[in-house]
Amino acid sequence: MRLDFAGGWTDVPPFSARDGGVVVNAAIGLRAHVEIKLGGTLLKLVAEELGETLECANSGGLVPGKLPLLTAALRMFPVLGGFTLTTRCDAPPGSGLGSSGALGVALVGALSRARQESMSQQDVADHAWQVETIEAQLPGGKQDQYAAALGGVHRLTFRDPDVGIEPLTLDPAFAAALERQTLICYTNKSRVSGDTILRVMGAYERGDSKVTGALRGLKETGNAMADALRAADLARVGALLTENWQHQQALDPGMRTREMAQLEAGALQAGALGGKAAGSGAGGCMFFLMRGDARQAASAVAGGGKGAGAQVLPLAWASEGVRSW
């Protein structure tokens, strides 16, 4: 999965086609897992993260609308014979950490392996985006799939259909401080990002000046964030996280939920340098860059009081992307 430091939303069509997008993100140690056990006569799909199971005699019996990402992947990458396909995610559904993109990448990686096909990481990312957005008709951009497939920290540029990949090499001491001082909090309220995406991009297509201005501001913040990370400037990174969040909130009235506002208040009181929603917003996770060790601030931000009830998720940077065996 990933943390999107800045520029999220600008990878989503039609903005990514017309204006071109810039996203800076980093892969993290929370992962999506797919296991395929070949054999038997039935197809059995088990989504452990959702508590759902689907069985059928063959791929023609896959029920439309149920487990849409899994069934879309199987339509694009069918596997002969019977098998059991099990998925598991390390983060809660709707976290905003790119879990569906990571799951799509894991599905493509596992299914292509089962079909004895090999793909580059970029091909896996592109096919995973097609599975989710074209075949399953779940709207979204490409940053999640690229973060999951590649691993590491990147400045990604989007001018559909092309994706530019620029790895960002962080100073090791700075990367360690960034990891130690970043706090990820799940609000316990998931969000349906597709609904928000449709509203925002609909406003952009209508020429809404506020939404268009916010999207262009997000793109500029993405470029500035890449410079701040290269310069190992923690204070600037924190300020840009907050700037990005302000642009995000200008996109849609539902972007900042009550739970998110409570988390923000707790983080500011605990001395946050800045923070934002992970992913599209409107629920899910927020993450904050704290002045000191995030673990020491966790109870103040996510525990009782203003940030009541939030779940703190572990953070470790992940240099490795998709892997199959």
Rosetta blueprint (number, residue, H / E / L):
1 M L
2 R E
3 L E
4 D E
5 F E
6 A E
7 G L
8 G L
9 W L
10 T L
11 D L
12 V L
13 P L
14 P L
15 F H
16 S H
17 A H
18 R H
19 D L
20 G L
21 G E
22 V E
23 V E
24 V E
25 N E
26 A E
27 A E
28 I E
29 G L
30 L L
31 R L
32 A E
33 H E
34 V E
35 E E
36 I E
37 K E
38 L E
39 G L
40 G L
41 T L
42 L L
43 L E
44 K E
45 L E
46 V E
47 A E
48 E L
49 E L
50 L L
51 G L
52 E E
53 T E
54 L E
55 E E
56 C E
57 A L
58 N L
59 S H
60 G H
61 G H
62 L L
63 V L
64 P L
65 G L
66 K L
67 L L
68 P H
69 L H
70 L H
71 T H
72 A H
73 A H
74 L H
75 R H
76 M H
77 F L
78 P L
79 V L
80 L L
81 G L
82 G L
83 F E
84 T E
85 L E
86 T E
87 T E
88 R E
89 C E
90 D L
91 A L
92 P L
93 P L
94 G L
95 S L
96 G L
97 L L
98 G L
99 S H
100 S H
101 G H
102 A H
103 L H
104 G H
105 V H
106 A H
107 L H
108 V H
109 G H
110 A H
111 L H
112 S H
113 R H
114 A H
115 R L
116 Q L
117 E L
118 S L
119 M L
120 S L
121 Q H
122 Q H
123 D H
124 V H
125 A H
126 D H
127 H H
128 A H
129 W H
130 Q H
131 V H
132 E H
133 T H
134 I H
135 E H
136 A L
137 Q L
138 L L
139 P L
140 G L
141 G L
142 K L
143 Q H
144 D H
145 Q H
146 Y H
147 A H
148 A H
149 A H
150 L H
151 G L
152 G L
153 V E
154 H E
155 R E
156 L E
157 T E
158 F E
159 R E
160 D L
161 P L
162 D E
163 V E
164 G E
165 I E
166 E E
167 P E
168 L L
169 T L
170 L L
171 D L
172 P H
173 A H
174 F H
175 A H
176 A H
177 A H
178 L H
179 E H
180 R H
181 Q H
182 T E
183 L E
184 I E
185 C E
186 Y E
187 T L
188 N L
189 K L
190 S L
191 R L
192 V L
193 S H
194 G H
195 D H
196 T H
197 I H
198 L H
199 R H
200 V H
201 M H
202 G H
203 A H
204 Y H
205 E H
206 R L
207 G L
208 D L
209 S H
210 K H
211 V H
212 T H
213 G H
214 A H
215 L H
216 R H
217 G H
218 L H
219 K H
220 E H
221 T H
222 G H
223 N H
224 A H
225 M H
226 A H
227 D H
228 A H
229 L H
230 R H
231 A L
232 A L
233 D L
234 L H
235 A H
236 R H
237 V H
238 G H
239 A H
240 L H
241 L H
242 T H
243 E H
244 N H
245 W H
246 Q H
247 H H
248 Q H
249 Q H
250 A H
251 L H
252 D L
253 P L
254 G L
255 M L
256 R L
257 T L
258 R H
259 E H
260 M H
261 A H
262 Q H
263 L H
264 E H
265 A H
266 G H
267 A H
268 L H
269 Q H
270 A L
271 G L
272 A E
273 L E
274 G E
275 G E
276 K E
277 A E
278 A L
279 G L
280 S L
281 G L
282 A L
283 G L
284 G L
285 C E
286 M E
287 F E
288 F E
289 L E
290 M E
291 R L
292 G L
293 D L
294 A H
295 R H
296 Q H
297 A H
298 A H
299 S H
300 A H
301 V H
302 A H
303 G L
304 G L
305 G H
306 K H
307 G H
308 A L
309 G L
310 A L
311 Q E
312 V E
313 L E
314 P L
315 L L
316 A L
317 W E
318 A L
319 S L
320 E L
321 G L
322 V L
323 R L
324 S L
325 W L
